[in-house]
């Protein structure tokens, strides 16, 4: 119960800071934000720990669709990204690249289709345009919330 009170207080402080500083373009946009806040606030009762709270808060900020409203580094969780590897999206296909050399096409990550993984990343990415959000999400495909390596299903030509 103590954590729930802390989550509610913290969430309300974030709401207040955004309300006072975010450049809402219209009264309608502001009212949608207040409605969204109430919905997310009601959902706080389902949060079980600090990691879940951080992710929940991040999703709330992403809902503003502005890349300047983000939390930055998570203070309670380590993130893992394999060194020297990244993902490219070319002609609607995802490729594994190491040090600027394409190695293979990526079909799945941790037994999830690559498009499903991309959708998860998109839902956690803030931005005002679909193209920007997708570009950022592709860059973040190899970021994991734990220190476990990825299980990749690749197609090598």
Phi, psi and omega in degrees: 000324179299317179295321179300317178297318178295318178297317180296317180295315180296316180298319179295323178294320177296315178303313182298317180297318179293315181304322184275342187235340184287136181278075178297136185277344180200167176298321179298317178298319178297316180295325175296321178297316179297318178298317179297319178302313181299319179297312180293321179300317179297329180282351181300335182295341180273351183285130185256336184205175184298321180298314178298321180297316180300314181294320178297316178296320178298317179297323176299315179294321177301326182297344177285345179057046178220120186291350179273350179256083178222163186272338185081212184289136179287124184283349186240009186210138174271143176249149183242133173220124181296131185289130175086356181249148171209180183240139174243144174248112182229125179050044175068017176237150182256133182236143174273130180233137175234122179046054176067016176240123179290128183260315185193166172276137179267124178260324182204154175231125181051046178064019174246138176302146185300325178295324178294318177296317179300316179300321176299317180292321178299319182293345179250016184242129179269144176173163184262345179236151180299320182296315180297314181300315181295317178301315180294319181297319177299317178300330185263006182303324183269015175265127181239153180276001177227178183267017182276141176292161180274149172256110184255139170254117187242155172243114181255124180279000000 
